Amino acid sequence: MRNYMLHESLRMRIVNFHALAEKILSEIEELTGSPAKPETVVVAIKRFSDKLGTKTAEAVDVLKDSKLSLLGSVTDITILGKSGSTMKIVEDVLKLSQKFSVTPSLFQLPHSVKVLADEDDAEPIKNELSRNYSIHVREKTAMISVRLSPSAEKIPGIAALITELLYRNGISLLDVFYGYEDLLLLVEQRFGPRVYEILSKEITT
């Protein structure tokens, strides 16, 4: 859901479900290609609203044990390659390691490699790899690293909890990378300190 005010209204249950159902009925029928009953839509909206208002204490407790770090000037680089060629891309990035002041985060995907680098370290990556690969660059981002506590590692829902928490504060994530012990959040640069503040408050409360 991209309408933040509607999201919050549903979470706080201050929306007239029947009026909302009537408003979106035609959109639902267009998406599904079949007639929709207002009563059915009302039930679906209510269930969604109930879900928004639910937050497991277990997930919140786990978040309180986490450690945070903020890198405020990050360039998000996506290097495109063919299937089977991404290992070569990773090797080409690592060849530039002596030029990095901060070790970048690399994510190898089936047809691309994502690199999150300090904006100064991003320059040699862009200059060198653009000669042989197609690259997409997103600048002026910030990366918040959430180091999960040992008890959080095998508990599902942590990424969803943080995404919903930030959304309730008017912040949408650009990307999320979830590992066994770490959660990396990518946001617009201007939101970096605010995200750090929000998560710090949850951890220390």
N, C-alpha and C positions, 0 to 999 in steps of 0.2 A: 504494500500500500504506500503510495507516494504522497498522499494528502495528510500532512502531519496533524493538522487540526482535527480532521475526521478520526485519525488514528487515536488521538488523545481522548476525543469525545466518546469513542467506542470503549476505550479502556476504562474510562470513568463512568460508563453507562449513563450518559446524559443525552443520548441520541434517541429519537423516536424511531424504533425499529421499523414500524409499519410505514412511516413516511419515507424512510430511506429505501425500503424495499420497493415502494412504488416508483421512486426516482430512478433506481438502477435496473428496474425490471426489463426495459427495452434493451439495455446494454447486455444483460445476461442472455436474453433470447438471441441477440445477434451473435454473441460469442459461442453459444451452445448449438444454435441452429434449430432450436425447438422451443415450443411454448413453455413458459415458466409460471408456476403458481405463486402469488404473493405470499401465501402462508409458508410455503417451502423456503422462500428467500428469507423471510423473517426468522425462521428457525436457524438457518445457516448464519445469519448475521449475529443472532444471539449467542450461538456457539463460539463464533469468532471473538465476540466481545468478552465472553467468559474466559477464553484462552488468554487474551491480552492481560486480563486482570490477575492471572495466575503466575506466581514466581516461586520456584522451589527454594526453600530455605537452604537445602543442601548446596545448590549451585552458588548462592550468595555467600555462604560460609566459606566455600572453596576459594572464591574470588578474594576474600579478605586476607588470605594467606599468600597472595601473589606478590611479585616484585615487578616494578615498572621502570622503563627507561624511555627517553624521548630523543629522537633524532629529527631536528626541526627543518633541515634543508635537504630533502631527498628528491632524486630524480628517478622516475619509474621508467625503465627501458624494457621493451619487449622486442626480442630478436627472433625473427621468423626463420624457420628452416623446414626442410622436408622430413618426413618420417624417417627416423634412423640417423639423422644428422645432428640432433641436438647435443649429443656428447661432444662432437667436434666444436660446437659453439661454446660449450662450457670450458673446454680446453683453451680456446682462444681468449676467453675472458680471463682465465686464471693466468695466462701468460703475461698479463698486464699487472699482476699482483704487486710488483715492486713500485708501481706508480700510485698505489692506493694508500691514503692516510687512514681510512677506516675500511675494514673488510666488508665488501658488499654482501647482500643476501641474494642467493641464486636459487631459482626454482625451475627445475627441468620438467617441461611438459612434453607431450607427444610430438607437437609440431612447433614448439617455440621454447625459448628460455626467457624467464622474467628475471631482471636484475634490478634490485633496489639499492642505489648507491648514493653516497654523499654527493652533492651537486658538483663539487670540484673533481671528485674521482670519476664522475660520469663522463667528463669531457674526453679522456683517452678511450673510454669504451665506445662512445659514439663515433669518434674520429676513426678509430681502427676498424671496428666491426662493420661500419656502414659501407666500407669498401667491398665487402664480400656478401653482406646480408641485407635484407630489408629490415629496417628497425622502426619502431614507433616509440616516441618519447613523450612522457607526461611530466612536466616540471612543476615546481612549487608545491610539493607535497611534503607531508610529515609522516614519520613512522613511529608508532608506539609499540614497544615490545612488552608483552605480558609474560613474565616467567611464572608458570603455574606451579603451585605447590604439589608435592608428591601425591597428596590425596586427590588432586584434581585430574591427574593424568588419565584415569580410566573412567571418569564420570562424563557422560554426554551432556550436551546443552550449554557448555561454557561459551562457545562462540555466539550462539543464538542469544544468550543472556546479555552479553556485552553489546551486540548489535542492537537489541531492543532497548537497552539502557541508554545508549547514545542517541538512538532515534527519538526517544522520549524527550531528550534535551535538544532536539532540533539539528542533530548532526548525522549525516549519512556517510557510511564508509565507502571509500573508493574500491578497496580490496581487503580481503582477510586471508591470511595464510596460517593454517593450523597444523602444528606439529605435535610430537609426543609430549614435549615439555614447554613449548613456546607458542604464543599466539602473537602474530604480527598484524597490526592494524594500520592501514594506509588511509590518510585523510587529506583534505586540502590543508596546505601549510598554515593558513590562518586559524584552523581549528585545532592544531596540534597541542598547544598549551591548555586549551579548554578540555580536550579529551583526557589529557594527563590529570587535570584537576578533578574531573568527574570520577575517574577510576580510582584516584588516590583517596577520594572521600569514601568510596564504597569499601576500599580495603581497610581503612583506618576506623570506620564507624563501628 
